[in-house]
Amino acid sequence: MDKVTIDRSNLFRKVIMTLLTILVIVYVVYVIGRASFTQIRTETAKQMTVYNSVSTTGYVIRDEKLITYSGSGVVSYLANDGDKVSKGEAIAQSFADNAAANADHELERVQAQIASLKQLQLSGDSITETPDVIDKNIDSYLSLINISLSDGNFEEAQKNIDSVVYNINERQLVTGKLSSLDEKISELEKKADELQKTAEKTKNNANIPAIATGYFVSSADGYEDLYTTKDLNRITTEDLEPSKIKPQKVKDNVIGKTIEGVYWYIACHVNAEEALKIENAGSLSVDIPQASTKKINVDLYSVNRKSKTDDAVIILRGSYMSPEMANIRNEEVAVIIDTYTGIYVPKKAVHDAVISRTVETSDGKEKKETETISGVYVRIGTELEFKQIVPLYSGDDFVICDVTPKSDQIYSDEVGVVQLYDEIVVEGANLYDGKIINRTN
């Protein structure tokens, strides 16, 4: 019998080579499949508002009159910062010491508590709020207390504390745990009588009046006379240099001031290009975080410059008033030229595509024409669809797109337009209209 000799080493090499070939094929299929099905990432299209603005420093100019008091004792204010006061109206009182001034403040608070409890007593039978609603009110006021304390607004915190006490009394009436408020009112009235005696006993015979009609401010910063509204048209960029913006020493007898007039003004140093943008803006507003959490509407009062190519001082005029607005002077300001609200689209999601459409010629015939338009790929189930975008504003890495573009801005009715809540593809390879993608991606 013939013997067959098997070359085991050669067979082993063949098996290994076959396995390696299979592994390579599997890997290639995997890579192709991954590129086609799994390398797709989407983001939901959401609405966003952005601002085209000029950032600068704004110097606030107002007509201000200082209020002085040279008497003795402790000054206790009757008016709050930002309050509108009339000439001759008492804005402060003088007391012998701090204890007397504090007693007077406490008296006002207690009297307010008495008034609110008497009102609650009268409406006791007609209270419609349930304990659950009252509990929510209490939670809300407790949150406001924390906010006020963190902001250093102790007066506002005290008001919210009083509101918590009021709601607790209201709850006790509603639940029947308290049948009458007479006892609490009586206790507060006794306390008010004691505070009244303390305050009156040590009160100086001095009411301090406002010297002009306007907004009251309980402090002075030394800039009151640096620039006034008479200087608005002649303020130059040199006038706004830091070396020129220096306060005067405030005298010891100054206890506050009044801001006259309806308007205040902000002088801002801008370059020639920025000045031109602001001049051509349809409407203006400013973002001053130190004065308000909201945008403040302003008008362009004047543009001071030597020529169109030079830096300029823009003077903005506003009328919004608050305690914070009454106290600011030299602040970081964003002058908002335009506001755009639309669909936020990352620039990496924007692609160009050649789109065809059928149009009617002047002789009534139809013809096909094509054009390259910008758009995004949107995931619809397991398929990608190309949708046109109509940009309103372009940032560094995003565009804001019109939610409701006009019909003449839409290239073809056969191509959709991006809409809110579309699943926009922000990452993916080999994208095209009609591409089938993995359902689980």
Order of alpha helices (4+ residues) and beta strands (2+ residues): alpha-beta-beta-beta-beta-beta-alpha-alpha-alpha-alpha-beta-beta-beta-alpha-beta-beta-beta-alpha-beta-beta-beta-beta-beta-beta-beta-beta
